[in-house]
Amino acid sequence: MRYSRYCAPVVASLLLSLLLTTRSSFRVNATQTPHFETLKIYQDDGTISIFRGFPGRAVKLLFPSGEAVAVANPIPGEWKISSTSITKKIHTFRISDRKETFQIVGATFGDQLFIFDGVFGDSNAASMTQLIRATGSDPKSEADALDLTKVYLAMAYYELEDPNRFIAYRNDHPVSHQGGGNTRRFSDMVGIANSPKVTRVSSSFVVDLFGSDPLRAAPNRVTHWQIIIKPEYFEELVSARNENFKELHSAATDVPGKSQGKAQFHLYGMANGASADGAETDMQIWVSSNGPGAERIHYYYHSHEKAENRMHETLTNAVATLETRPWLDGEGNRVGIQAVLIRTGTDKRLFASEIADDDSSVLEVTSASLNNLMTVLNREIPSPEQ
C-alpha cells in the first residue's frame, strides 16, 4: 500500500468517524472568567472590525498576528430552527488567517467573536457557554433547547451546513426501494426510534439525538450526542451507536494504569507503504473512545537530506508551533528535534501533530484533536511558544 505525503491529515480526519461507546464530556462553569484575545477582522464586505475573540488561547494560537479574514455565512431561515432567538442575534462566518491557509467557524455578537473547530474540540462547549450567556439565549422550552443544539452542531461539527440533513428523526418514513437501489433515509438506515428526544429537568434540558458522521467520510457511522443545557453551563457528551467497537473499547479500558477520565486508544490497523518523496513507511491507526483517533507514520529515508527536508517543510508550513524540544533516544542522547504543531490539510481543516526527526527518518503522530493527540502521547498540552 502506498501513501502520499498528504495521507496523514486525510486519515486523521477520517478517524473522527471512529467513535466508540464511552462518552466524553466537555463542561464550562459560568463562574470561570473567560479569556479573550483582541482580533482585527477583515470582512468580505470591505469593513474592518475589532473583536474580543473567545476562547483566547485558541485565538492567540491560530492568529498570532492579531488579524483574520471573515466571509459571511448566515444561517438560512429555512433551517427549521425558528424557535430559538440566538440566530436573530448573532452573525456567522467562515474565519481564516490572512493567507487563507485554514478555515474555521466563527459567530459574532456585538464586539465578541466565538470560534469553533474540532482541533480544539474541548473548547467548543466553552465557546457555546459564553455565547449563550452573552446573547441571553437560555432555552425556555424543549423546542428552544433542540433548536439551540442544532445551531451548536452546525457551528461546531457541520461547518455551517443544515444539521437537519444529518440528524436522524423518528418521524422519518422509509423511502420505497425502486430499481434495486438503496434509497433509505438516514434515520431509517440506522434504525433510530427515539431521536431527537428532549427532557426538561427543572431549569435544565437534556437533548439526546443521533446523527451521521460530521465529516461525511463514513456515512454509515452513527454519532450519539447528549447535550445538557443548564443556566450555568453548556455540556456536550458524545458516544457512538456502533456495536463493532464495543469489544475493542472494553479491551482498551482494561489496561492497568489507564485513567478512566481520559480517552482510551486501541490499535485498529497497520500497513507498510511508500511516500511520494521516496521514503519507506509504516503506519499504525488508533481508534479512540471519545472521537478523533490518531495515526502514526514513520518515514524511513536513505539520506539525511531527505529526512531534513521533510522536517523543515513541515515546520515551515505549520499553522502554529506549540513546542519544539530535543528528540532523545532510549539512552537520553539527542538524535534530533521534535515539535508539537497545528497543521492544515489540502481541505483547509486543522489537525494536530507531533513530528520528530533523526539522522535518516521522520516520525509523525497526528489527530484531528489536539487533546487526543497529547493523550495518546501521554503528555499534557504544552503552552504555545512565544
Contacts in CASP RR format, 6 or more apart in sequence:
PFRMAT RR
TARGET T0000
AUTHOR 0000-0000-0000
METHOD contacts of the structure
MODEL  1
MRYSRYCAPVVASLLLSLLLTTRSSFRVNATQTPHFETLKIYQDDGTISI
FRGFPGRAVKLLFPSGEAVAVANPIPGEWKISSTSITKKIHTFRISDRKE
TFQIVGATFGDQLFIFDGVFGDSNAASMTQLIRATGSDPKSEADALDLTK
VYLAMAYYELEDPNRFIAYRNDHPVSHQGGGNTRRFSDMVGIANSPKVTR
VSSSFVVDLFGSDPLRAAPNRVTHWQIIIKPEYFEELVSARNENFKELHS
AATDVPGKSQGKAQFHLYGMANGASADGAETDMQIWVSSNGPGAERIHYY
YHSHEKAENRMHETLTNAVATLETRPWLDGEGNRVGIQAVLIRTGTDKRL
FASEIADDDSSVLEVTSASLNNLMTVLNREIPSPEQ
1 271 0 8 1.000
1 272 0 8 1.000
1 273 0 8 1.000
2 273 0 8 1.000
2 274 0 8 1.000
2 275 0 8 1.000
3 273 0 8 1.000
3 274 0 8 1.000
3 275 0 8 1.000
3 281 0 8 1.000
3 283 0 8 1.000
3 297 0 8 1.000
4 275 0 8 1.000
4 276 0 8 1.000
5 275 0 8 1.000
5 276 0 8 1.000
5 277 0 8 1.000
5 310 0 8 1.000
6 345 0 8 1.000
6 346 0 8 1.000
7 275 0 8 1.000
7 283 0 8 1.000
7 297 0 8 1.000
8 295 0 8 1.000
8 297 0 8 1.000
8 351 0 8 1.000
8 353 0 8 1.000
8 364 0 8 1.000
8 366 0 8 1.000
9 343 0 8 1.000
9 344 0 8 1.000
9 345 0 8 1.000
9 346 0 8 1.000
9 347 0 8 1.000
9 349 0 8 1.000
9 351 0 8 1.000
9 366 0 8 1.000
10 345 0 8 1.000
11 283 0 8 1.000
11 285 0 8 1.000
11 295 0 8 1.000
11 366 0 8 1.000
12 292 0 8 1.000
12 293 0 8 1.000
12 294 0 8 1.000
12 295 0 8 1.000
12 351 0 8 1.000
12 366 0 8 1.000
12 367 0 8 1.000
12 368 0 8 1.000
13 215 0 8 1.000
13 217 0 8 1.000
13 347 0 8 1.000
13 349 0 8 1.000
13 351 0 8 1.000
13 368 0 8 1.000
14 215 0 8 1.000
14 217 0 8 1.000
14 218 0 8 1.000
15 285 0 8 1.000
15 286 0 8 1.000
15 287 0 8 1.000
15 288 0 8 1.000
15 291 0 8 1.000
15 292 0 8 1.000
15 293 0 8 1.000
15 294 0 8 1.000
15 295 0 8 1.000
15 367 0 8 1.000
15 368 0 8 1.000
16 213 0 8 1.000
16 214 0 8 1.000
16 215 0 8 1.000
16 217 0 8 1.000
16 291 0 8 1.000
16 292 0 8 1.000
16 293 0 8 1.000
16 368 0 8 1.000
17 213 0 8 1.000
17 214 0 8 1.000
17 215 0 8 1.000
17 217 0 8 1.000
17 218 0 8 1.000
17 221 0 8 1.000
18 221 0 8 1.000
18 245 0 8 1.000
18 268 0 8 1.000
18 287 0 8 1.000
18 288 0 8 1.000
18 291 0 8 1.000
18 293 0 8 1.000
19 221 0 8 1.000
19 223 0 8 1.000
19 224 0 8 1.000
19 238 0 8 1.000
19 239 0 8 1.000
19 240 0 8 1.000
19 242 0 8 1.000
19 245 0 8 1.000
19 288 0 8 1.000
19 290 0 8 1.000
19 291 0 8 1.000
20 239 0 8 1.000
20 240 0 8 1.000
20 242 0 8 1.000
20 245 0 8 1.000
20 246 0 8 1.000
20 248 0 8 1.000
20 249 0 8 1.000
20 264 0 8 1.000
20 287 0 8 1.000
20 288 0 8 1.000
20 289 0 8 1.000
20 290 0 8 1.000
20 291 0 8 1.000
21 239 0 8 1.000
21 240 0 8 1.000
21 242 0 8 1.000
21 245 0 8 1.000
21 246 0 8 1.000
21 249 0 8 1.000
21 289 0 8 1.000
22 239 0 8 1.000
22 249 0 8 1.000
22 253 0 8 1.000
22 264 0 8 1.000
22 289 0 8 1.000
22 290 0 8 1.000
23 226 0 8 1.000
23 237 0 8 1.000
23 238 0 8 1.000
23 239 0 8 1.000
23 290 0 8 1.000
24 237 0 8 1.000
24 238 0 8 1.000
24 239 0 8 1.000
24 263 0 8 1.000
24 289 0 8 1.000
24 290 0 8 1.000
24 291 0 8 1.000
25 235 0 8 1.000
25 236 0 8 1.000
25 237 0 8 1.000
26 121 0 8 1.000
26 122 0 8 1.000
26 123 0 8 1.000
26 124 0 8 1.000
26 125 0 8 1.000
26 126 0 8 1.000
26 235 0 8 1.000
26 236 0 8 1.000
27 125 0 8 1.000
27 233 0 8 1.000
27 235 0 8 1.000
28 125 0 8 1.000
28 126 0 8 1.000
28 129 0 8 1.000
28 130 0 8 1.000
28 233 0 8 1.000
28 234 0 8 1.000
29 232 0 8 1.000
29 233 0 8 1.000
30 129 0 8 1.000
30 133 0 8 1.000
30 231 0 8 1.000
30 232 0 8 1.000
30 233 0 8 1.000
31 232 0 8 1.000
34 54 0 8 1.000
34 55 0 8 1.000
34 56 0 8 1.000
34 126 0 8 1.000
34 130 0 8 1.000
35 54 0 8 1.000
35 55 0 8 1.000
35 56 0 8 1.000
35 57 0 8 1.000
36 52 0 8 1.000
36 53 0 8 1.000
36 54 0 8 1.000
36 55 0 8 1.000
36 56 0 8 1.000
36 59 0 8 1.000
36 112 0 8 1.000
37 52 0 8 1.000
37 53 0 8 1.000
37 56 0 8 1.000
37 59 0 8 1.000
37 60 0 8 1.000
37 63 0 8 1.000
37 66 0 8 1.000
38 50 0 8 1.000
38 51 0 8 1.000
38 52 0 8 1.000
38 53 0 8 1.000
38 66 0 8 1.000
39 50 0 8 1.000
39 51 0 8 1.000
39 52 0 8 1.000
39 53 0 8 1.000
39 59 0 8 1.000
39 63 0 8 1.000
39 66 0 8 1.000
39 67 0 8 1.000
39 68 0 8 1.000
39 113 0 8 1.000
40 48 0 8 1.000
40 49 0 8 1.000
40 50 0 8 1.000
40 66 0 8 1.000
40 67 0 8 1.000
40 68 0 8 1.000
41 48 0 8 1.000
41 49 0 8 1.000
41 50 0 8 1.000
41 51 0 8 1.000
41 67 0 8 1.000
41 68 0 8 1.000
41 69 0 8 1.000
41 70 0 8 1.000
41 95 0 8 1.000
41 113 0 8 1.000
42 48 0 8 1.000
42 67 0 8 1.000
42 68 0 8 1.000
42 69 0 8 1.000
42 70 0 8 1.000
42 98 0 8 1.000
43 49 0 8 1.000
43 69 0 8 1.000
43 70 0 8 1.000
43 71 0 8 1.000
43 72 0 8 1.000
43 93 0 8 1.000
44 69 0 8 1.000
44 70 0 8 1.000
44 71 0 8 1.000
44 72 0 8 1.000
45 72 0 8 1.000
49 111 0 8 1.000
50 111 0 8 1.000
51 108 0 8 1.000
51 111 0 8 1.000
51 112 0 8 1.000
51 113 0 8 1.000
52 111 0 8 1.000
52 112 0 8 1.000
52 113 0 8 1.000
53 59 0 8 1.000
53 112 0 8 1.000
53 113 0 8 1.000
53 114 0 8 1.000
53 115 0 8 1.000
54 112 0 8 1.000
54 113 0 8 1.000
54 114 0 8 1.000
54 115 0 8 1.000
54 126 0 8 1.000
54 127 0 8 1.000
54 130 0 8 1.000
55 115 0 8 1.000
55 120 0 8 1.000
55 123 0 8 1.000
55 126 0 8 1.000
55 127 0 8 1.000
57 123 0 8 1.000
57 384 0 8 1.000
58 115 0 8 1.000
58 117 0 8 1.000
58 120 0 8 1.000
58 123 0 8 1.000
59 113 0 8 1.000
59 115 0 8 1.000
60 384 0 8 1.000
61 320 0 8 1.000
61 322 0 8 1.000
61 342 0 8 1.000
61 384 0 8 1.000
62 97 0 8 1.000
62 102 0 8 1.000
62 104 0 8 1.000
62 115 0 8 1.000
62 319 0 8 1.000
62 320 0 8 1.000
62 342 0 8 1.000
62 350 0 8 1.000
63 97 0 8 1.000
64 320 0 8 1.000
65 97 0 8 1.000
65 98 0 8 1.000
67 98 0 8 1.000
68 95 0 8 1.000
68 96 0 8 1.000
68 97 0 8 1.000
68 98 0 8 1.000
69 95 0 8 1.000
69 96 0 8 1.000
69 97 0 8 1.000
69 98 0 8 1.000
69 100 0 8 1.000
70 93 0 8 1.000
70 94 0 8 1.000
70 95 0 8 1.000
70 96 0 8 1.000
70 106 0 8 1.000
71 93 0 8 1.000
71 94 0 8 1.000
71 96 0 8 1.000
72 91 0 8 1.000
72 92 0 8 1.000
72 93 0 8 1.000
73 92 0 8 1.000
73 93 0 8 1.000
73 94 0 8 1.000
73 105 0 8 1.000
73 160 0 8 1.000
74 91 0 8 1.000
74 92 0 8 1.000
75 81 0 8 1.000
75 87 0 8 1.000
75 92 0 8 1.000
75 151 0 8 1.000
75 154 0 8 1.000
75 160 0 8 1.000
76 162 0 8 1.000
77 87 0 8 1.000
79 150 0 8 1.000
79 154 0 8 1.000
79 162 0 8 1.000
79 163 0 8 1.000
79 164 0 8 1.000
80 164 0 8 1.000
81 87 0 8 1.000
81 147 0 8 1.000
81 150 0 8 1.000
81 151 0 8 1.000
82 147 0 8 1.000
83 141 0 8 1.000
83 143 0 8 1.000
83 144 0 8 1.000
83 147 0 8 1.000
84 137 0 8 1.000
84 139 0 8 1.000
84 144 0 8 1.000
84 147 0 8 1.000
84 148 0 8 1.000
84 151 0 8 1.000
85 135 0 8 1.000
85 136 0 8 1.000
85 137 0 8 1.000
85 144 0 8 1.000
86 131 0 8 1.000
86 132 0 8 1.000
86 135 0 8 1.000
86 137 0 8 1.000
86 148 0 8 1.000
86 151 0 8 1.000
87 151 0 8 1.000
89 109 0 8 1.000
89 135 0 8 1.000
89 137 0 8 1.000
90 107 0 8 1.000
90 108 0 8 1.000
90 109 0 8 1.000
90 131 0 8 1.000
90 135 0 8 1.000
91 107 0 8 1.000
91 108 0 8 1.000
91 109 0 8 1.000
92 105 0 8 1.000
92 106 0 8 1.000
92 107 0 8 1.000
92 108 0 8 1.000
92 155 0 8 1.000
92 160 0 8 1.000
93 105 0 8 1.000
93 106 0 8 1.000
93 107 0 8 1.000
93 108 0 8 1.000
94 103 0 8 1.000
94 104 0 8 1.000
94 105 0 8 1.000
94 106 0 8 1.000
94 160 0 8 1.000
95 103 0 8 1.000
95 104 0 8 1.000
95 105 0 8 1.000
95 106 0 8 1.000
95 113 0 8 1.000
95 115 0 8 1.000
96 102 0 8 1.000
96 103 0 8 1.000
96 104 0 8 1.000
96 348 0 8 1.000
97 319 0 8 1.000
100 348 0 8 1.000
101 319 0 8 1.000
101 344 0 8 1.000
101 348 0 8 1.000
102 319 0 8 1.000
102 344 0 8 1.000
102 348 0 8 1.000
102 349 0 8 1.000
102 350 0 8 1.000
103 348 0 8 1.000
103 349 0 8 1.000
104 115 0 8 1.000
104 116 0 8 1.000
104 117 0 8 1.000
104 350 0 8 1.000
105 115 0 8 1.000
105 116 0 8 1.000
105 117 0 8 1.000
105 155 0 8 1.000
105 156 0 8 1.000
105 159 0 8 1.000
105 160 0 8 1.000
106 113 0 8 1.000
106 114 0 8 1.000
106 115 0 8 1.000
106 116 0 8 1.000
106 155 0 8 1.000
107 113 0 8 1.000
107 114 0 8 1.000
107 116 0 8 1.000
107 131 0 8 1.000
107 155 0 8 1.000
108 114 0 8 1.000
109 131 0 8 1.000
109 134 0 8 1.000
109 135 0 8 1.000
112 130 0 8 1.000
112 134 0 8 1.000
114 127 0 8 1.000
114 128 0 8 1.000
114 130 0 8 1.000
114 131 0 8 1.000
115 127 0 8 1.000
116 124 0 8 1.000
116 127 0 8 1.000
116 128 0 8 1.000
116 155 0 8 1.000
116 156 0 8 1.000
117 124 0 8 1.000
117 350 0 8 1.000
118 124 0 8 1.000
118 156 0 8 1.000
118 157 0 8 1.000
118 292 0 8 1.000
118 350 0 8 1.000
118 368 0 8 1.000
118 369 0 8 1.000
119 342 0 8 1.000
119 350 0 8 1.000
119 351 0 8 1.000
119 352 0 8 1.000
119 368 0 8 1.000
119 369 0 8 1.000
119 370 0 8 1.000
120 370 0 8 1.000
121 156 0 8 1.000
121 369 0 8 1.000
121 371 0 8 1.000
122 369 0 8 1.000
122 371 0 8 1.000
124 152 0 8 1.000
124 156 0 8 1.000
124 236 0 8 1.000
125 233 0 8 1.000
125 234 0 8 1.000
125 235 0 8 1.000
125 236 0 8 1.000
128 152 0 8 1.000
128 155 0 8 1.000
128 156 0 8 1.000
128 234 0 8 1.000
129 233 0 8 1.000
129 234 0 8 1.000
131 137 0 8 1.000
132 138 0 8 1.000
132 148 0 8 1.000
132 229 0 8 1.000
132 234 0 8 1.000
137 148 0 8 1.000
138 229 0 8 1.000
138 231 0 8 1.000
139 145 0 8 1.000
139 147 0 8 1.000
139 148 0 8 1.000
139 205 0 8 1.000
139 229 0 8 1.000
142 198 0 8 1.000
142 199 0 8 1.000
142 200 0 8 1.000
142 205 0 8 1.000
143 198 0 8 1.000
145 198 0 8 1.000
145 200 0 8 1.000
145 205 0 8 1.000
145 207 0 8 1.000
145 227 0 8 1.000
145 229 0 8 1.000
146 196 0 8 1.000
146 198 0 8 1.000
146 207 0 8 1.000
146 209 0 8 1.000
148 229 0 8 1.000
149 196 0 8 1.000
149 207 0 8 1.000
149 209 0 8 1.000
149 225 0 8 1.000
149 227 0 8 1.000
149 229 0 8 1.000
150 163 0 8 1.000
150 164 0 8 1.000
150 167 0 8 1.000
151 163 0 8 1.000
152 227 0 8 1.000
152 234 0 8 1.000
152 236 0 8 1.000
153 163 0 8 1.000
153 166 0 8 1.000
153 167 0 8 1.000
153 225 0 8 1.000
154 160 0 8 1.000
154 161 0 8 1.000
154 162 0 8 1.000
154 163 0 8 1.000
157 214 0 8 1.000
158 166 0 8 1.000
158 214 0 8 1.000
166 186 0 8 1.000
166 211 0 8 1.000
166 212 0 8 1.000
166 214 0 8 1.000
167 195 0 8 1.000
167 196 0 8 1.000
167 209 0 8 1.000
167 210 0 8 1.000
167 211 0 8 1.000
168 186 0 8 1.000
168 187 0 8 1.000
168 190 0 8 1.000
168 191 0 8 1.000
168 192 0 8 1.000
168 195 0 8 1.000
168 209 0 8 1.000
168 210 0 8 1.000
168 211 0 8 1.000
168 212 0 8 1.000
168 222 0 8 1.000
169 187 0 8 1.000
169 192 0 8 1.000
169 195 0 8 1.000
169 196 0 8 1.000
170 187 0 8 1.000
170 192 0 8 1.000
170 193 0 8 1.000
170 194 0 8 1.000
170 195 0 8 1.000
170 196 0 8 1.000
172 185 0 8 1.000
172 186 0 8 1.000
172 187 0 8 1.000
172 188 0 8 1.000
173 185 0 8 1.000
173 188 0 8 1.000
174 184 0 8 1.000
174 185 0 8 1.000
174 188 0 8 1.000
175 183 0 8 1.000
175 184 0 8 1.000
175 185 0 8 1.000
175 188 0 8 1.000
176 183 0 8 1.000
177 183 0 8 1.000
177 184 0 8 1.000
186 211 0 8 1.000
186 212 0 8 1.000
186 219 0 8 1.000
187 195 0 8 1.000
187 210 0 8 1.000
189 220 0 8 1.000
190 210 0 8 1.000
190 211 0 8 1.000
190 222 0 8 1.000
190 241 0 8 1.000
192 210 0 8 1.000
192 222 0 8 1.000
194 208 0 8 1.000
195 208 0 8 1.000
195 209 0 8 1.000
195 210 0 8 1.000
195 211 0 8 1.000
196 207 0 8 1.000
196 208 0 8 1.000
196 209 0 8 1.000
196 210 0 8 1.000
197 207 0 8 1.000
197 208 0 8 1.000
197 209 0 8 1.000
198 205 0 8 1.000
198 206 0 8 1.000
198 207 0 8 1.000
198 208 0 8 1.000
199 205 0 8 1.000
199 206 0 8 1.000
199 208 0 8 1.000
203 230 0 8 1.000
203 231 0 8 1.000
204 228 0 8 1.000
204 229 0 8 1.000
204 230 0 8 1.000
204 231 0 8 1.000
205 228 0 8 1.000
205 229 0 8 1.000
206 226 0 8 1.000
206 227 0 8 1.000
206 228 0 8 1.000
206 229 0 8 1.000
207 225 0 8 1.000
207 226 0 8 1.000
207 227 0 8 1.000
207 228 0 8 1.000
207 229 0 8 1.000
208 224 0 8 1.000
208 225 0 8 1.000
208 226 0 8 1.000
209 224 0 8 1.000
209 225 0 8 1.000
210 222 0 8 1.000
210 223 0 8 1.000
210 224 0 8 1.000
210 225 0 8 1.000
210 241 0 8 1.000
211 222 0 8 1.000
211 223 0 8 1.000
211 224 0 8 1.000
211 225 0 8 1.000
212 219 0 8 1.000
212 221 0 8 1.000
212 222 0 8 1.000
212 223 0 8 1.000
213 219 0 8 1.000
213 221 0 8 1.000
213 222 0 8 1.000
213 223 0 8 1.000
214 223 0 8 1.000
221 240 0 8 1.000
221 242 0 8 1.000
222 240 0 8 1.000
222 241 0 8 1.000
222 242 0 8 1.000
223 238 0 8 1.000
223 240 0 8 1.000
223 241 0 8 1.000
224 238 0 8 1.000
224 239 0 8 1.000
224 240 0 8 1.000
224 241 0 8 1.000
225 236 0 8 1.000
225 237 0 8 1.000
225 238 0 8 1.000
226 236 0 8 1.000
226 237 0 8 1.000
226 238 0 8 1.000
226 239 0 8 1.000
227 234 0 8 1.000
227 235 0 8 1.000
227 236 0 8 1.000
227 237 0 8 1.000
228 234 0 8 1.000
228 235 0 8 1.000
228 236 0 8 1.000
228 237 0 8 1.000
229 235 0 8 1.000
238 290 0 8 1.000
238 291 0 8 1.000
239 290 0 8 1.000
240 291 0 8 1.000
245 287 0 8 1.000
248 266 0 8 1.000
248 268 0 8 1.000
248 287 0 8 1.000
249 264 0 8 1.000
249 266 0 8 1.000
249 289 0 8 1.000
251 266 0 8 1.000
252 258 0 8 1.000
252 264 0 8 1.000
252 265 0 8 1.000
252 266 0 8 1.000
252 289 0 8 1.000
253 260 0 8 1.000
253 264 0 8 1.000
253 289 0 8 1.000
255 264 0 8 1.000
258 264 0 8 1.000
262 375 0 8 1.000
263 288 0 8 1.000
263 289 0 8 1.000
263 290 0 8 1.000
263 291 0 8 1.000
263 371 0 8 1.000
263 372 0 8 1.000
263 375 0 8 1.000
263 376 0 8 1.000
264 288 0 8 1.000
264 289 0 8 1.000
265 286 0 8 1.000
265 287 0 8 1.000
265 288 0 8 1.000
265 289 0 8 1.000
265 293 0 8 1.000
265 294 0 8 1.000
265 375 0 8 1.000
265 376 0 8 1.000
266 286 0 8 1.000
266 287 0 8 1.000
267 284 0 8 1.000
267 285 0 8 1.000
267 286 0 8 1.000
268 285 0 8 1.000
268 286 0 8 1.000
268 287 0 8 1.000
269 284 0 8 1.000
269 285 0 8 1.000
270 282 0 8 1.000
270 283 0 8 1.000
270 284 0 8 1.000
270 285 0 8 1.000
271 282 0 8 1.000
271 283 0 8 1.000
272 280 0 8 1.000
272 281 0 8 1.000
272 282 0 8 1.000
272 283 0 8 1.000
273 280 0 8 1.000
273 281 0 8 1.000
273 282 0 8 1.000
273 283 0 8 1.000
274 280 0 8 1.000
274 281 0 8 1.000
275 281 0 8 1.000
275 299 0 8 1.000
277 306 0 8 1.000
277 309 0 8 1.000
277 310 0 8 1.000
278 301 0 8 1.000
278 306 0 8 1.000
279 299 0 8 1.000
279 300 0 8 1.000
279 301 0 8 1.000
279 306 0 8 1.000
279 310 0 8 1.000
279 361 0 8 1.000
279 362 0 8 1.000
280 299 0 8 1.000
280 300 0 8 1.000
281 297 0 8 1.000
281 298 0 8 1.000
281 299 0 8 1.000
281 300 0 8 1.000
282 297 0 8 1.000
282 298 0 8 1.000
282 300 0 8 1.000
283 295 0 8 1.000
283 296 0 8 1.000
283 297 0 8 1.000
284 295 0 8 1.000
284 296 0 8 1.000
285 293 0 8 1.000
285 294 0 8 1.000
285 295 0 8 1.000
286 293 0 8 1.000
286 294 0 8 1.000
286 295 0 8 1.000
286 296 0 8 1.000
286 376 0 8 1.000
287 293 0 8 1.000
288 294 0 8 1.000
288 372 0 8 1.000
288 376 0 8 1.000
290 372 0 8 1.000
291 369 0 8 1.000
291 372 0 8 1.000
292 367 0 8 1.000
292 368 0 8 1.000
292 369 0 8 1.000
292 372 0 8 1.000
293 367 0 8 1.000
293 368 0 8 1.000
293 369 0 8 1.000
293 372 0 8 1.000
293 376 0 8 1.000
294 365 0 8 1.000
294 366 0 8 1.000
294 367 0 8 1.000
294 372 0 8 1.000
294 373 0 8 1.000
294 376 0 8 1.000
295 364 0 8 1.000
295 365 0 8 1.000
295 366 0 8 1.000
295 367 0 8 1.000
296 363 0 8 1.000
296 364 0 8 1.000
296 365 0 8 1.000
297 363 0 8 1.000
297 364 0 8 1.000
297 366 0 8 1.000
298 361 0 8 1.000
298 362 0 8 1.000
298 363 0 8 1.000
298 364 0 8 1.000
299 307 0 8 1.000
299 310 0 8 1.000
299 361 0 8 1.000
299 362 0 8 1.000
299 363 0 8 1.000
299 364 0 8 1.000
300 360 0 8 1.000
300 361 0 8 1.000
301 307 0 8 1.000
301 310 0 8 1.000
301 360 0 8 1.000
301 361 0 8 1.000
301 362 0 8 1.000
302 360 0 8 1.000
303 360 0 8 1.000
304 359 0 8 1.000
304 360 0 8 1.000
307 357 0 8 1.000
307 358 0 8 1.000
307 359 0 8 1.000
307 360 0 8 1.000
307 361 0 8 1.000
307 362 0 8 1.000
308 357 0 8 1.000
310 357 0 8 1.000
310 362 0 8 1.000
311 337 0 8 1.000
311 355 0 8 1.000
311 357 0 8 1.000
311 362 0 8 1.000
314 341 0 8 1.000
314 343 0 8 1.000
314 353 0 8 1.000
314 355 0 8 1.000
314 362 0 8 1.000
314 364 0 8 1.000
315 321 0 8 1.000
315 339 0 8 1.000
315 341 0 8 1.000
315 355 0 8 1.000
317 343 0 8 1.000
318 339 0 8 1.000
318 341 0 8 1.000
318 342 0 8 1.000
318 343 0 8 1.000
318 353 0 8 1.000
319 341 0 8 1.000
319 342 0 8 1.000
319 343 0 8 1.000
319 344 0 8 1.000
319 350 0 8 1.000
320 341 0 8 1.000
320 342 0 8 1.000
320 384 0 8 1.000
321 339 0 8 1.000
321 340 0 8 1.000
321 341 0 8 1.000
321 384 0 8 1.000
321 385 0 8 1.000
322 339 0 8 1.000
322 340 0 8 1.000
322 341 0 8 1.000
322 342 0 8 1.000
322 381 0 8 1.000
322 382 0 8 1.000
322 383 0 8 1.000
322 384 0 8 1.000
322 385 0 8 1.000
323 339 0 8 1.000
323 340 0 8 1.000
323 382 0 8 1.000
323 383 0 8 1.000
323 385 0 8 1.000
324 337 0 8 1.000
324 338 0 8 1.000
324 339 0 8 1.000
324 385 0 8 1.000
325 337 0 8 1.000
325 338 0 8 1.000
325 339 0 8 1.000
326 334 0 8 1.000
326 336 0 8 1.000
326 337 0 8 1.000
326 338 0 8 1.000
327 334 0 8 1.000
327 335 0 8 1.000
327 336 0 8 1.000
327 337 0 8 1.000
327 338 0 8 1.000
327 356 0 8 1.000
327 357 0 8 1.000
327 358 0 8 1.000
328 334 0 8 1.000
328 335 0 8 1.000
329 335 0 8 1.000
329 358 0 8 1.000
335 358 0 8 1.000
335 359 0 8 1.000
336 356 0 8 1.000
336 357 0 8 1.000
336 358 0 8 1.000
337 356 0 8 1.000
337 357 0 8 1.000
338 354 0 8 1.000
338 355 0 8 1.000
338 356 0 8 1.000
338 357 0 8 1.000
339 354 0 8 1.000
339 355 0 8 1.000
339 356 0 8 1.000
340 352 0 8 1.000
340 353 0 8 1.000
340 354 0 8 1.000
340 373 0 8 1.000
340 374 0 8 1.000
340 382 0 8 1.000
341 352 0 8 1.000
341 353 0 8 1.000
341 354 0 8 1.000
341 355 0 8 1.000
342 350 0 8 1.000
342 351 0 8 1.000
342 352 0 8 1.000
342 353 0 8 1.000
342 370 0 8 1.000
343 350 0 8 1.000
343 351 0 8 1.000
343 352 0 8 1.000
343 353 0 8 1.000
343 366 0 8 1.000
344 350 0 8 1.000
344 351 0 8 1.000
345 351 0 8 1.000
349 368 0 8 1.000
351 366 0 8 1.000
351 367 0 8 1.000
351 368 0 8 1.000
352 366 0 8 1.000
352 367 0 8 1.000
352 368 0 8 1.000
352 369 0 8 1.000
352 370 0 8 1.000
352 373 0 8 1.000
352 374 0 8 1.000
353 364 0 8 1.000
353 365 0 8 1.000
353 366 0 8 1.000
353 367 0 8 1.000
353 373 0 8 1.000
354 364 0 8 1.000
354 365 0 8 1.000
354 366 0 8 1.000
354 373 0 8 1.000
354 377 0 8 1.000
355 362 0 8 1.000
355 363 0 8 1.000
355 364 0 8 1.000
355 365 0 8 1.000
356 362 0 8 1.000
356 363 0 8 1.000
357 363 0 8 1.000
365 373 0 8 1.000
365 376 0 8 1.000
365 377 0 8 1.000
366 373 0 8 1.000
367 373 0 8 1.000
367 376 0 8 1.000
370 381 0 8 1.000
371 381 0 8 1.000
374 380 0 8 1.000
374 381 0 8 1.000
END
